[in-house]
Amino acid sequence: MYKVLLVDDDLPDLEGLKRFIPWDDMNMEVAATVNNGMKALSILEEQPIDILVTDIRMPIMSGLELTEQVIKLNKKMKIIFVSSYADFEYAKQAVNLKAFGYVLKPVDDQEIIKLLKKAKDELDQEKTHAPIVRNKLLQEWFLELINTEDVAKVLPINELIIKHGEAAVAVIEIDHRIGMEKDSWFESLVAIVQSCMELDQHSIVMKWFNSSIVMLLQGNEQAVIPLLNGIQETVRTNAEFTITIGLGQFVADAADLQASFKQARQAVQSKLFVSKDRIITAEQAMREVSLQVIDLEGYLASLLHSISEYSVVDIHDSLEEIFRLFQSSRSTIVVYHIIYYILSQVEIYLKSRNENVNDILGVNYEGLHILFEYETLIEMKRKLREILFQCSEKLYFKRQTVPQKLVAEIERYVLNNLDKKITLKDVGDHLAFSGNYLAHLYKNNTGVAFSDFVIQTRMNKAKEMLRNPRLKIFEIAEAVGYRDLPYFTKQFKEYFEVTPSEYRKAAK
């Protein structure tokens, strides 16, 4: 229920508000009734209040003065002013203080009920959107796009995140299998996690990128590990997939959760080397995976960028760096796992570009097992480089055909709409591109400005239509987008050095 505080120095009015408004029907309860602003302020400092209904003119502290203090405590509180003074200045000050509503005494019950219902609707909406806004803010904070001080201005992060002495971040990821689509199972995972967390009111569950889940878990290791074990066991029993959970270190300060998140993400990524379908703590990841292997992510990001830029030299260099990591590994299985991981990440990258690895390479993805038939790293590296060069080359040449296709689409749009006003914005809206981008692209690929092309097309179409004696010149002008016949005639003459009439006569 939403908590309401009533403030009025007129006791009968105060009692009337408390008794005759159907608070229960609106999912509200009167937390307290007081007869002056100072008492109200004390209550507001002690307990959460959602709606404040206050008289304006009161002794000691007016309703307006009270509101100024309230805003400092809770900017989201809905404030409704009640006053027997129909004074414009009061109403104006109430607006300046962002009051939710203003009613005059004697209070009309229906009028204040209407205001209270409106306040409830807004509170309901804010309550629904609050987790979305909170999660987006926390995501940006974890990714270090905003600093801790900025988050603290909006969210009381120490109170919100750490209420039980300690907290940690966990990352849950669906384990990949060849041919599977993680996205199709992600909602099932979300439902399982939310069901397991239903009784835990102190933790936060967020959908993350790449079909994974991030959890902020309050409590110590003895409380959190059984909870995560429960989630994993529920998945094993009820789902067609398995999950790996990375768990960061437990911290006592909310600001340190950024580091816990990084550790959790590194831990879940380390399943490539320490096995999947398990919980991997930050300590285990650090112990079982060398720093050189963790650097793989950076080299892989550089490799994917080189593929996108069709930079064969950089592709070669990135592969050299990655294969140099293998020199410290004595495990053939680890090497095979890393190479498979590289291939799987390339496949994911191609999918993000709406490309299919089978189409680009002309083979089934399973056919890439040929890499594992080579017995030396040199042979494997040579074959992998050949595959990546081929992917990069196909992407590059496919990109080169896009401008020509867009040019053709631009010209087709103009031809099909000659009788209308044609603007770059219209073409951009039709093709889902910026008008300025299309203008730049068209000029670069044809050497002709878009506006010149439109005029040229209109004039050539008009010249063609003038050969038909049954068409009147004003009809031709309208058909090519001119509503002003003299202007059409002027532009036609500037273009062909004869008027439409003169051209028609000469064409007979």
N, C-alpha and C positions, 0 to 999 in steps of 0.2 A: 504493500500500500504506500501511496505517496503521503509524506508528512506535511501538514499545514500548520502554520503559526498565525494566530489571529492577534492583532494589536489594535486597541482602541481605548481611549480614556473615557468613553461613554459606556458605562457598564451595561445598560439595557441593550444598546446596539451590539455590544460584544456578545452578550448572551443570546440575542436573536440570531446572529450569524452562526453561533455554535449549535443552536437547537433546531433551526428551521431549514438548514441546507442539508440535502440528502447525501452526506459525505460517503456513506458506505456504497451507495449506488455508483459513485464515481471512482471507487477504489481509492478513497482518501480517508485519512483520519486526522483529527485535530490533535496535534502533539501537545499544544499548550495555548492558553489565552492569557494575555498580560495587558496591563493598562498604561504602559509607557515604553518608550523606545529603549531606555537603559536596560530594563528587565528583558526585553526582546533580544537585545544584543548579547546578553549573558547566555540565554538559551541557545542562540545561533552559534555561539562559540563552543557550546558543550555537546550539541547533537546535530545530525544532518537534517536539514529542512529543505523540502522541495519547492514549496509555495508559501510566499509571505503575503498575507492580506493585512494591510495597515492603513489606519487613519493618517491623514497628512498633518493636520494641525493638532499637536499634542504638547503638553508642557514638558520641560526639561530637554527632551530630544524630539524633534519633529519627525514625521514619517520620511521626509526627504533626507534629513540628516542621517536617519537610521539606514536608509537605502544606500547612501554613499559608503557607509561602513560595510553593509552587506555585500556590495559588489566586490570589495576587497577580499571577503571571505569565500564567496561562491558566485562566480560570474554567471553560472547557468541557472541560478534560482529564478523562478518566475514570481514577479512582484506585481500585485494588484493594489492600487490606491483607492481608498474610500474617503470621501470628504463631503461635508455639508456646504462647502464654499465653492460655488460655481465661478471660480476665478480663473481666467485664462492663464495667468502667470503660473498658477499651480500646475495646470495641465501641461504647459510648455516645459516646466522643469521636470515633470514626470516623464515626458517624451525624451528629454535630454539625458535622463538617467536610464533610458531604455526600459521603462516600465512596461509590463505586459498588458496592463489594462488600467482603466480609470473609470470609476462609477461614482455617482453622486448620491448623497443621502436625501430623503429616505431611500434605502437600497431596495431596488426592484429585485426580488428573488430570482426571477427568470434571467435577468440581465447578468447577475453575478454567476449564476449557474452556467450560463453560456460561456462566460469568460473562463471559469474553472475547467469546463470540459475542453476548451481550446488549449488551456495550459497542459491538461493531462495528455491530449493528443501529441503535443510537441515533446513532452517528457517521454512518452512511449516511443516516438520516432528517434529521439536522441539515444534512448536506451538500446534500441535496435542497431543503430549505426555506430554506437560507441566502440564495440569490439572491432569493427572494421577499421575505424580511424586509428584505434590503439595499435592494432596489428600492423598497419601500414607504417606507422611511426616507428614501431619497434624494429620492423624489417629494415628500414632505412638506417636506423641506429646500429643494428648488427653489421650492416654492410659498410658502416663508417661513412655514410653519406651525410650524416648530421652528427654533431658532437653531443656529449652527455648533458652539457649545460642547457642546450636547446630542448632536449627531450624533457628535462626536469621542469622546464617552464610550463609544459603542457601536461605531463604525467608525473605524479608523485612516485617516481620509480622505486625508491627504497620501500615505500609503503605498499605499492602495487605488487612488486616482485618478491621482496623478501620480508615475510611476516613471521617466518619460523626459524630465524637465526641463520639458515643456510639456504642456498639455491644453486641449481646447475642447469645447463642447457643440454638437451638431447636432440639429435637429428635422426629421424626414422626414414629409411629408404627402402623401396621395394627392390628385391634382388632381381637382376636382369637374367633373362633366359633368351636364347636365340629364337626369333620369331614371335616373341611376346610383345604385347602393347601395354606398357605400364599404365598409360592413361586410363585404360578401360577398367583397371582394378583399383585405381587411386581412391575413388569414392568409397569403395568397400573398406579400404584401410582407414579412411577418415572416420567412417561409422564405427569401426571396431575400437579405435583409439578413444573416440568420444564416449562410447559405452563404458569402456574400462575406467575412464576418468570421471564418470558421472558423479561419483560421491566426493571427488576431490575438488573443493571450491577454491583452492588457493593457487592452482597452477593455470598456465595459459597454453593453449594449443593453437598453432597457426599453420595454415596451409602455406607451403613454401614453393619455390620454383622447382622445376624438373621433377614434378610428382613426388615430392618429399614433404615431411612434416617436421616442424620445429616445435619443441616443447620447453617451456620454462617451468621447471619442477621445484617446488618449495619443500624444504626438509633436508635431512642429511642422507648419507648413502644408505643407511639401514632402512630408511623409509622409501627411498626412491627405487633402489634396485628391485625389490619385490614387485613394485608397480610395473616396471618395465618388463620384468620376467612374465608377469601376467598378460601384458599386451602381446608379447611374442608368442606365448603359449596359445592364446586365443586365435592368433593368426594361423599358427600351425594346424590347429584343430578345425577351423571354420573357413579358411581361405585356400585358393588354388595357388597361392604364391607364398614366398617367405620374405622376411624383412631382416635387415641389419640395422642395429641401433648404435650410433656413436654418442658417447656421453662425455661431456666436458667436465672439468674439475669443479668441485663445490666451492662456492665463495660466500663471503659474509657481507659484501658490499655490491649493490646493484651495478655500479660502474664497471666491476670486474666481469660482468656477464658477457661483455663483448669478447673477452679472451676465452671464456668458457664456450661460447658459440664457435669460435675458430677451432678450438680443440675438438669439439663434437663433430664438426664438419670434416676435419682431417682424419678423425677416428673412423668415421663411416667410409671415407674414401680408401682407408687402408685395408678394407676387406679384400681388395685385390690380392693382397699378400698374406693376410692372416686368417683367411676364410670368411664366409658369410653366414647368414642365419644365426646370428649371435649378438650379444652386447659387447661392444669394444669400448673400453674406457680410454681416456686420454693417456693414462699411464701405460696401458698395454700398447697403444699405437706408437708411443715414443720408444718403448722398449723393443718392439718387434719390427719396426720399420726404420731404416736409416734415414737421415736427413737428405741424403742424395736421392732416395726414391721419392720422398715427399716433394722434392723439386720437380718431379716429373710433370706436375700440373702446370707449372710455369712454362716448361719446354713445350708441352702439348698445346698450350694457348698460342704460343709463338708459331708453332707448326700450322695450326688451323688458320691463323691470320695469313701466313705465307701462301697457303692453298687458295684462300679467297682473293689474294692479290696477284696470283699467277707469277709468283717470284720463285723460279726454280732454284736459284742460288740459295735463297733463304730456306727453302724446303730441304735442300741438301744439308745445309749447316745445322738446322734444327734436328734432323735425323742423326747427324753425327753426335750432337750433344746428348741425345737420348740414348744412343747405343753406347756412348762412353760410360753411362751409368751402369750398363750391364757388366762392365769390367770388374766391378766390385762384388758381383753376385756369382756364387758358385752353384746356383740352383737353376737347372734347365727349366723346371716348372715355373719359377718366378719370371724368367725371361719370356716364356711362352705367354704367361698371363699378361705381362706388360704389353707385348705386341698385340695380343687380342684386345686389350683395353684401348690401345691406340686406334685399331681398326673400328672398334665399336664407337669411339668418340667421333671418328671421321664420318661414320654412318649417321650418327645423330646430327652432326653438323650439316651434312647434305640434306637430311630431312627438313632441317630448319630453313633451308634455302629452296624448299619444295622440289628437291631432286631425289632420285632413287639410285642407289648404288648399283643395282642390277642394270638399269638403263645406261648409266655412264660407263660401266666397265664391260657390259655385254656378257656378264656371267652371273650365276646365282651367288648370293652372298656366301652360302655354304662352300662354294667353290674356292674361296680364299684360304681354305685349309691347306692349299698347296704351299703356303708359307711355312707351315710346320713340317713339311716333308724335307726341307733343307736341313743340312746337318751342321752348318757353320753360320755364325753371326754375319759374316761378310755376304754370304749368299742370301740370307734372309733380308739383310739391309738393302741389297741391290734390288730384290724383287719388290720390297715395300716401297722403295723410292720410285720404281717404275709405276706402281699402282697410284701413288700420290701425285706424280707428274701427270698421269692420265686424267685423274679427277680434276686437277687444277686447270688443265688445258681445256677440257670439255666445258667447265664452268665459264672459263674466259670467253671461248668462242660463242657460247650460248648468250652471254651478256651482250656481245657485239651485235646480235640480231635484234635485240630489244628496241634500240632506237629506231631502226627501219620499220619495225612493226608499229611503233607509236606514230611515226610520221604518216604511215599509210592510214592509221585510224583517225588522225587529225584531218587529213585531206578528205577522207570518207565522210566525216561529220560535217565538214564545210559544204561538200557537194549535196548532202542530203538536207541541208538547212539553209539554202541560199535565199529562200523567201522570208527568212526571219532575221532579226538582229542577232549577229554572231559576236560574242565576246570571248576572250581567253578564259574567263571564269566559267562560261557555259561549257566550253570544251573540257576544261579541267574537271568540272563536276561530273561530266559524262564519262570521262576516262579515269576518274579517281586519282588525279594528279594535280599538283599546284599549277595554276595558269602560267605563272612566271617560269616555272621549270619547263613547261611545254614550249613556251615561246623561245627560250634559250636552246632547247633541244632541236626545235624545228629550224632555227636559223643556222645552228652549227652543222646540221646534216643536209641542208638544202641550199644554204647561202642566201635564202630569201626570208625577209621578215614576215611574220605571221600575218600582219595587217595587209602587207603588199600582196601576199598570196590570196587573201580573201577578195581583195579588189580585182586582182587578175582573174580569179575564177568567176566572179560575177560578170566581168566584162566579156570573157570568152563565151560564157553561157548566153549572155545577151546577144552577142554577135551570131551565135548559132541559131538562136530563136528568131532573129530578124530575117532569116532566110525563108521563114514560113509566112507568106503574105496574109494568111487568115488571122494571125495574131496582131492585135493592136499594140502600138508602142507602149502605152501606159500599162497594158497587161504584162508585157515583157518586163518593164521596169519593176512592177510589183513582184513578179516571179523571181527576180534576182535580188530582192530585198530593198528596193527604193520606193518610198511612198511619195517622194517629191519628184515629179517628172522633170522640171527644169534642172534640178541638181543631177539627176541621172543623165540627162542630155549633156550637161557640162562635163561630167566626169568621163562619159563615153568619148567625147571629142578630145579631151586631154589625153586619153589613152590611145585612140586610133586616128586622131587628127581629122576626123569627120564626124558629123552628127549621126544619130541613129537613122534619120530619114535619108540622109545622103548615102549612108552605107547600104540601106535597103535598095535604093534606086540603082546603085552601082552593082549590086549583087544579082539583079534580075537578068 
